[in-house]
Amino acid sequence: MSGDVRITVTRTLTKDQQARRERLLEAARELALEGGYPAVTMHDVADRAGVARATVYRYFATKDHLLTEVAATWAHRVTNDIDALAIGDTPVQRLTALLVRIVEVAAEELTLTSAIIQAVTSDDSSVDDARTVLFLFVRDRLSAAIGDPVPDRDDVEIVLGHILLAALVSLTALRRPTEEVVAMVRTSGRLVLAGAFTAQEPAAP
């Protein structure tokens, strides 16, 4: 999967439509950063973006759909320079560097992180497609950070994705200290990769 931003709008957008959509995403991001999940309303997003309120619904079915797309743009921004982030000579070093980077940025923008996590974990069916695209992108970034071949790679990526989600929930809903969550992702990343490589080793005679 490429690093390009993918969207869940099925039609092809004109240049003006794409610009309008991006203004809506930026408006929602700003509101979430300022006041969290409750501060993001379709009414206020439209006003801040300078468009008619009905226009928001042409691009995003619900508030949670909109914020899940904001989460996707956030994930692209945080992991944009994967080569610079993937520091280290081993898969574990590169993976944990990326995980720690995501947790640290999330902690710095905790109000925004809380809003997008609430939306991404919503049971709103309009979120389903956008959430799938987001999760696949995160898997791609994790895979790129690991770099080297890993046994049962798909399973490893899925588990790591769940660990990352749990870390962000710990930061937001559970309000755990950043250093505790950083330590958790370091340990989890190391153990998951160690377990994958150990499972590949032949049993002792």
C-alpha positions as CSV (number, residue, x, y, z in Angstrom):
1,M,0.0,0.0,0.0
2,S,1.4,3.4,-0.9
3,G,1.9,6.3,1.4
4,D,-0.5,8.5,-0.5
5,V,-3.6,9.7,1.3
6,R,-6.6,7.5,0.5
7,I,-10.2,8.7,1.0
8,T,-13.5,6.9,1.2
9,V,-15.4,9.2,-1.1
10,T,-16.3,7.0,-4.1
11,R,-16.6,9.7,-6.7
12,T,-13.7,11.5,-8.4
13,L,-13.2,15.0,-6.9
14,T,-12.4,18.1,-8.9
15,K,-9.5,20.3,-7.7
16,D,-12.0,22.7,-6.1
17,Q,-13.9,19.8,-4.4
18,Q,-10.6,18.3,-3.1
19,A,-9.6,21.7,-1.7
20,R,-13.0,22.1,0.0
21,R,-12.7,18.6,1.5
22,E,-9.3,19.4,2.9
23,R,-10.6,22.7,4.4
24,L,-13.3,20.7,6.2
25,L,-10.7,18.2,7.5
26,E,-8.5,21.0,8.7
27,A,-11.4,22.8,10.4
28,A,-12.4,19.6,12.2
29,R,-8.8,19.0,13.3
30,E,-8.5,22.5,14.7
31,L,-11.8,22.2,16.6
32,A,-10.8,18.8,18.0
33,L,-7.4,20.2,19.0
34,E,-9.0,23.1,20.8
35,G,-11.9,21.4,22.5
36,G,-11.8,17.6,21.9
37,Y,-14.6,15.5,20.6
38,P,-17.5,17.6,21.9
39,A,-16.2,20.7,20.1
40,V,-16.5,19.1,16.7
41,T,-20.0,19.6,15.3
42,M,-20.9,19.6,11.6
43,H,-22.3,23.1,12.1
44,D,-19.1,24.5,13.5
45,V,-16.9,22.6,11.0
46,A,-18.8,24.2,8.1
47,D,-18.6,27.7,9.7
48,R,-14.9,27.4,10.2
49,A,-14.3,26.1,6.8
50,G,-16.4,28.8,5.2
51,V,-18.9,26.5,3.4
52,A,-22.6,25.9,3.6
53,R,-23.5,23.4,6.3
54,A,-25.1,21.0,3.9
55,T,-21.7,20.8,2.1
56,V,-20.1,18.9,5.0
57,Y,-22.5,16.0,4.4
58,R,-21.6,15.8,0.8
59,Y,-18.1,14.5,1.9
60,F,-18.7,13.0,5.3
61,A,-21.7,11.1,6.4
62,T,-21.4,11.8,10.2
63,K,-19.1,13.5,12.7
64,D,-17.4,10.2,13.4
65,H,-16.7,9.6,9.7
66,L,-15.2,13.1,9.5
67,L,-13.0,12.6,12.5
68,T,-11.9,9.2,11.3
69,E,-10.7,10.8,8.1
70,V,-8.9,13.4,10.3
71,A,-7.3,10.5,12.0
72,A,-6.0,9.2,8.7
73,T,-4.4,12.6,7.8
74,W,-2.9,12.7,11.3
75,A,-1.4,9.2,10.9
76,H,0.1,10.2,7.5
77,R,1.6,13.3,9.1
78,V,3.1,11.5,12.1
79,T,4.6,8.7,10.0
80,N,5.4,10.7,6.8
81,D,9.2,10.4,7.0
82,I,9.3,6.7,7.7
83,D,13.0,6.4,6.8
84,A,13.9,9.1,9.4
85,L,11.6,7.5,12.0
86,A,12.8,4.0,11.5
87,I,16.0,4.5,13.5
88,G,18.2,1.4,14.2
89,D,19.9,-1.6,12.7
90,T,17.4,-4.2,13.8
91,P,13.6,-4.7,13.2
92,V,13.0,-4.2,16.9
93,Q,14.9,-0.9,17.1
94,R,13.2,0.4,14.0
95,L,9.7,-0.7,15.1
96,T,10.0,0.7,18.6
97,A,11.3,4.0,17.3
98,L,8.1,4.4,15.2
99,L,5.8,3.3,18.0
100,V,7.4,5.7,20.5
101,R,7.2,8.5,17.9
102,I,3.5,7.9,17.5
103,V,2.8,7.8,21.2
104,E,4.9,10.9,21.9
105,V,3.1,13.0,19.2
106,A,-0.3,11.7,20.4
107,A,0.6,12.7,24.0
108,E,1.6,16.2,22.8
109,E,-1.8,16.6,21.0
110,L,-3.9,14.7,23.6
111,T,-7.1,16.6,23.0
112,L,-7.0,15.9,19.3
113,T,-5.9,12.3,19.9
114,S,-8.8,11.7,22.3
115,A,-11.3,13.0,19.7
116,I,-10.0,10.8,16.9
117,I,-9.8,7.7,19.0
118,Q,-13.4,8.2,20.1
119,A,-14.4,8.4,16.5
120,V,-12.3,5.6,15.2
121,T,-13.7,3.2,17.9
122,S,-17.3,4.3,17.3
123,D,-19.9,1.7,16.3
124,D,-21.2,4.2,13.7
125,S,-21.4,2.1,10.5
126,S,-20.4,5.1,8.4
127,V,-16.9,4.8,9.9
128,D,-16.3,1.3,8.7
129,D,-14.6,2.0,5.3
130,A,-12.5,4.9,6.5
131,R,-11.4,2.9,9.6
132,T,-10.4,-0.1,7.4
133,V,-8.3,2.2,5.2
134,L,-6.7,3.8,8.3
135,F,-5.9,0.4,9.8
136,L,-4.3,-0.8,6.6
137,F,-2.2,2.3,6.3
138,V,-1.0,1.8,9.9
139,R,-0.1,-1.8,9.1
140,D,1.8,-0.6,6.1
141,R,3.8,1.9,8.2
142,L,4.6,-0.8,10.8
143,S,5.7,-3.2,8.1
144,A,8.0,-0.5,6.6
145,A,9.5,0.2,10.0
146,I,10.2,-3.5,10.6
147,G,11.8,-3.9,7.2
148,D,13.3,-7.3,7.4
149,P,11.3,-10.5,6.7
150,V,9.3,-11.7,9.7
151,P,7.6,-15.0,10.2
152,D,3.7,-14.8,10.1
153,R,4.1,-11.1,9.1
154,D,0.4,-10.5,8.7
155,D,-0.4,-11.8,12.2
156,V,2.5,-9.7,13.6
157,E,1.2,-6.5,11.9
158,I,-2.3,-7.1,13.2
159,V,-1.2,-7.7,16.8
160,L,1.1,-4.6,16.6
161,G,-1.8,-2.5,15.3
162,H,-4.0,-3.6,18.3
163,I,-1.1,-2.8,20.7
164,L,-0.8,0.7,19.2
165,L,-4.6,1.3,19.5
166,A,-4.5,0.1,23.1
167,A,-1.6,2.5,23.7
168,L,-3.6,5.4,22.4
169,V,-6.6,4.4,24.4
170,S,-4.4,4.3,27.5
171,L,-3.2,7.8,26.8
172,T,-6.7,9.2,26.2
173,A,-9.5,7.3,27.9
174,L,-7.4,5.9,30.8
175,R,-5.1,9.0,31.1
176,R,-2.0,6.9,31.7
177,P,1.3,8.8,31.9
178,T,3.2,9.1,28.6
179,E,6.3,7.5,29.9
180,E,4.3,4.4,31.0
181,V,2.7,4.1,27.6
182,V,6.1,4.5,25.9
183,A,7.5,1.7,28.0
184,M,4.5,-0.4,27.1
185,V,4.9,-0.1,23.4
186,R,8.7,-0.7,23.6
187,T,8.2,-3.9,25.6
188,S,5.3,-5.0,23.5
189,G,7.1,-4.5,20.2
190,R,10.1,-6.3,21.4
191,L,8.1,-9.3,22.7
192,V,6.0,-9.6,19.6
193,L,8.9,-9.7,17.3
194,A,10.9,-12.0,19.6
195,G,8.0,-14.3,19.7
196,A,7.6,-14.4,15.9
197,F,11.3,-15.2,15.4
198,T,11.4,-17.8,18.2
199,A,8.4,-19.6,16.7
200,Q,10.3,-20.0,13.5
201,E,13.3,-21.7,15.2
202,P,13.3,-25.5,15.0
203,A,12.6,-27.4,18.2
204,A,15.6,-28.7,20.1
205,P,16.2,-32.4,19.7
